[in-house]
Amino acid sequence: MVGSNQTYKKPSQVANLVKDGDTVNIQPETWTDDVATWSKSNLLIRGVNGMAILKAGTSNAGGKAIWVIQGTNVRVENVDFSGCKVDDKNGAGIRYEGKKFFAKNCSFHHNEMGILTINDPETEIYFESCEFYENGYGDGYSHNIYIGRCKLFEMKYCYSHQAKIGHCVKSRASENYIMYNRIMDLPDGTSSMLIDLPNGGKSFIIGNEMMEGPLSENRNIIAYGMENDLHAVSFLCVINNTIISKRSVCSFIKGKYDSLNYYVVNNVFAGAGSIFDGISDNSADNYNTADLNATKLVNIDNYDYTPTKDSPFINKSVMISKIDGKSLIPTEEYVHPRSYKDRVNSNNADMGAHEFAEISGINDNPETDINNISKIKIYNYFGDLIATPSDIYSLKSLSNQLENGLYIVTYFEDSNFKTIKLLK
């Protein structure tokens, strides 16, 4: 335990004491000028009962970061990192130098670099439900996220926004899985590209909400394979994303090598620009319009990219096969902030990051027996699972259990998954 009322008052006091496999529980307090290097492996370092807040102040670990983490298989949860500056202008919330790292529910902001990793072909990096914002020195070489030439990078349910001149996500990994996130510049943001994958690699960009703001420093939203040292196997899958540009002109996907494989399917591209720049256009199975209002999303200005009933891309997704043995069918949807819910697809799925679901009155068919349908789940509108089959026997009994509000019901019937919205 670390905290003002504990034996160890500061996280840095235990960094050199822990052994492989230890857990460090940090109370939800704020520390300034407390930096550390963690060299042991199999560590769990976490804020408990709230966020542990680390402000760099005038300090850094090894001229690199607030925390330098060197061990393998290290997990960090519920920690906020901010304000790191160093001489080489790469001051990071975390500099990771080991083989496997996992961050969950962490926040990286107002650093010169949100998180930075080394180049190591064996390293794996995983982010879940983290937030990255306003990181960058302002020179275009520092970013919210900068993953080195690693083995694998996975990012899910995260919110990366408003990098300062740099990119919201940059990765040189040989495999990239950027799935079910919100990646945005916002109206006053000055980030460069939302996603930059300069060395190519096996890359899957699936189910993301993305928005390029009017002040973005770069016309390109996604860049792929723009440098010469590509990974041996390189292909790009951009599937079921909703990508909005508020810039006067943009390119949604910038490429350099037409010989690479691009699978760009079932996306919604909205804004003044072309889908492809520098590579051939194979955009037949996407929805593309310069008129943002034509998409008929719930509220573009408030970042609700759920389609309305009359959106033109309802039921327009095409069936897609596996690539590299991996399914490209989206199974989840991003729920703000930094969460997700199941996405239920049928043979007539919608384009974009979200599936439309009809709204029905919860008492329209009060005697309907749901014992004969399987895999039923009830969610509140924020994506929290609130009821399961053992709790429910009919829509009438369900109505008695729920408070007034909007709910999402998913279930399996007649060999198809179905989704409805219920309003009580």
WOZI-V694658 format. One record per run of one state. SS is the DSSP state (~ for helix, > for strand, _ for the rest). FROM is the first residue (numbers start at 1). TO is the last residue. If there is no record, write none. Layout:
# WOZI-V694658
SS_FROM_TO, SS_FROM_TO
This chain:
# WOZI-V694658
__1_1, >_2_2, __3_7, >_8_8, __9_11, ~_12_15, __16_22, >_23_27, __28_29, >_30_32, __33_35, >_36_38, __39_43, >_44_48, __49_51, >_52_55, __56_60, >_61_61, __62_64, >_65_69, __70_73, >_74_77, __78_78, >_79_82, __83_91, >_92_96, __97_99, >_100_104, __105_106, >_107_109, __110_112, >_113_117, __118_123, >_124_128, __129_130, >_131_133, __134_144, >_145_147, __148_151, >_152_156, __157_158, >_159_161, __162_168, >_169_171, __172_174, >_175_179, __180_181, >_182_184, __185_194, >_195_197, __198_201, >_202_206, __207_208, >_209_212, __213_219, >_220_224, __225_234, >_235_239, __240_241, >_242_245, __246_249, >_250_255, __256_260, >_261_265, __266_267, >_268_270, __271_272, >_273_277, __278_286, >_287_289, __290_291, ~_292_295, __296_296, >_297_299, __300_303, >_304_307, __308_322, >_323_323, __324_325, >_326_326, __327_331, >_332_335, __336_338, >_339_342, __343_357, >_358_361, __362_368, >_369_369, __370_373, >_374_380, __381_384, >_385_387, __388_388, ~_389_391, __392_393, >_394_394, ~_395_401, __402_405, >_406_413, __414_415, >_416_423, __424_424
